[in-house]
């Protein structure tokens, strides 16, 4: 919100759905503005005030079952100001890492 930027990352590589997703985000932002009328006041034009970037370089999965792992690790990398540079080959390790983090109740520093 601070940078007024939306970055669309899709591990399935389906760039065609970006329009629908961005429309949903626009509706969400407009709902926040109508409900809150606070810090988000300057975003009254909805998504039009945001810069939108479709990240075609986001890592791609090679199956239909790793969506959640790609999402969690993408958030993890981006929140640490790292470029998501993992691949489908990293998913077995990441599944174990996520399980371990859940058991410990804390996030671990990634080996990147």
Secondary structure by P-SEA (a helix, b strand, c coil): ccccbbbbbbccccccaaaaaaaaaaaaaaaaaacccccccccccccccbbbbbcccccccccccaaaaaaaaaaaaaaacccccccccaaaaaaaaaaaaaaacccccccc
